[in-house]
């Protein structure tokens, strides 16, 4: 057995309703611009030829109910409420039916974003890592097994800041549906249990500051919350 030069990082995971064991996070994929109204508010058009993706490091994983300091390097820290897909079986280059069958569970997620850094990168044609992939930027509520959730579409997805509704839509508004996302992503990756996909956010994104509390939810899937503290 190998010895390591430093302490091996912890395994990040998400609780699963009805299970004593947690779902270990291997990779976090994120779908960009998957609601037309959100793309419009960001001043861009939707690419309807294919989904596009970015990623977060698994160590960005944070449980619902947490309090996080306002992150460094930004003055425009945004929330994005999202439906989360958790993969439950290995799939590669699969069709829509197999893509749907690979979904183990759904959840609520917050894709926290340093918007100013993301927009600078976008304008310069650079990767979004500084804006999207940073510590404590992926917040997850407990997962609900897929067979406990009815067909994705009519469920309301919403988010509030200090009790005021900011995002309010339905999962039917997703441009790329959950089976299409899994099928398409499997063309490029050997997806496997532990892979999490954040499916995009509706319109209504905006900034939060220290002292704010974010709450949100998706019908049949659950609720989520996050409190913002002063910067460290």
N, C-alpha and C positions, 0 to 999 in steps of 0.2 A: 504494500500500500504506500502511495506517495506521501512524502512530507511536504509541507508548504512553507514558504518563506514568511507568510503573514497569515493572520486569522482569516479563514474562509468566510466570505459574506453570508449572512443569514439567508434562508429561503423565504421569499416573500409569498404570501398566500392570501386567499379570499375565503371567508366562511361560506358554507353551503347550507341552506336551510334543510333541516331534517337529517343532516350528517354530522357526526362527531369529528370527522377528518376534514381538513381544509383543502381547497383547490390550490396547488402550488403554481405560481406564475412563472412561466418560462420566457415568453415574449409578449409584448404589448404592441399590437398593430392598431393604427388609427386611420379611419377613412376621412378624407378631406372633402369639404363642399358637397355633402350628401343631402342637403335640404336646399331647395332652390331659393327660398326666401333668405336664408342665411348667406348664401353666395352673393345675392343681390346686395345685402346690407354691407358686405365686405368689398363691394365694388368690382366683383369678378363674375364671369359666366360659368355655368356648370359645364363640365366636360361630360357629355352624354355618350361618348364612345366607349369609355371604360372608367371604372373607379380609379382614384389615385390614393396613395398611402404615404404615411410617415410613421414613425415609431417612437415609443418611449422605453426607457430602460426599466427592467423589472423592479429595480430598487426605487423607482418613483412611486411604487405602490403604497397607498395610505388607506387606512380603514375609515369608513363613515363615522362621523361624530368627533373627528379629530380637530385639534386647534393647531394652525400652522402660522409661523411668522410670515409677514409680507416678504416676498422673495427679493434677493439682491438683483441689481442691474436693471430694474424696471420701474417705471412710474405709471404703468398702464396694465394692471394685473386683472385678467378677465376670467370669468366662469364660462364653461360650456357643458351643458347637461346632455348626457348621451345614453342610449341603449348599448349594453355590453353583451357580446357573445363570448361564451366560453366553449372551446373545442373539447370534444370528449373522445375522439378516436382518430387515428392517423389517416390522413387523406392527401392525395397528390393527383393533380390534374383530373378532378372529378366533375361530374355534371351537377345540375341543380338539385336533383333528388338526393344524390349522395352528399352534396354539400349541406343540405338541410338535415340529413340523418346524422351528420357529424357534430351537430350542435348539442352540447351536453346541458347547457344552462344559459339563462339570461340574467342580467343584473343592471343596476343603475350605476353610472359612472360620471365623474366630473373630470373633464380634460382642462385643467387649469393652465392658463396661457399667459406668457409675457408678451402681450400683443404688440407693444412697440418694437420689441426685438424681432418678432415674427414679420412684421410689416417691412422693416428695414431689409431683412433677408429676402423677402419676396420681391421687393423693388430691385434688388441687386442680382436676382436670380440665384441666390445661395440657399443651402439647406436651412430648414426651420429649427434645427436642434436647440439653439439658445432660447428660442421662443416657446418651444413645446416640450423638450426633453430635459427637465431639471428636477431637482429633489422635491419630493412630495407633490408632484404635479398630476398624479393619477389617483383619484380617490374612488374607492369601490365600496358599495354596499354588499351585503350577503347575496350570493347567487341563488336563483330559483331554478330548479330543474325544468328543462324544456317541456316535459310532458305535463307540467303543472300550469303552463301558460297556453292560452288559446292562440289561434293563428294570429301572427303579428300583423297589425294594421290598425284596428280601431282604438288601440290603447292610447290614452292621453299621456303626453310627456310634458312636464312642467318644471319650472324653477322659480324660486322666490329669493329675494335679498331683503333681509329684515322684515319679512312678511309681505313684501310687495311683489306681485307677479311680474316677472321679467320675460320668461319664455313659456309659451303655451301652444302646443301643437299636437299632432297625432302621428303615430308611427307609420300610418299610411302615407305620410308626406315624404318618407324616405325615397330618394331617387333610386338608389341601388338597394334592393331588398336583401334580407338576411341570407337567403340561399344563393343569390347572385354574388354577394360579397365573398362568401366562403368558397364558392366555385371559382371565382376569378382569382382570389388570392392563392388558391391551391395550384394555379398555373405557374407560380413563381417560387413557392415554398412548399416543403414537405410539412404540412400542418400536423400538429400532434397535440395530445392532451397537455394542458399547461399554456397553450396559446390563447390569448385574450384579444378580442377585436372590439375597439370602440367605434361605433358605426356613424358618428357624425352628430352635429348639433343643430337644432332649429334656430330660427331667427330670434333676436332679442338678446344677444350676447352683450356684455358690458363690464365696466370696471367695478372692483370692490376695493375697499380700504380697510385699514386696521379698525377692529371693532365690529365689522359686519359679520352677519351670520347668513350662510347660504343654506337653503333647504330645497328639496326637489323630490320628484317621484315619477314613476311610470305605473299606470294601472296594471295590476296583476303581478308586477315585478318587484315593487318595493319602494322604499324611500331612502333619501340620502341627506347628509348635512355636513357642513364644514364651517368652522369659525376662523376668522382672520385676526391674528394678533399683531402687535407692533413688530417692525423689522428688528432683527438681531444686530 
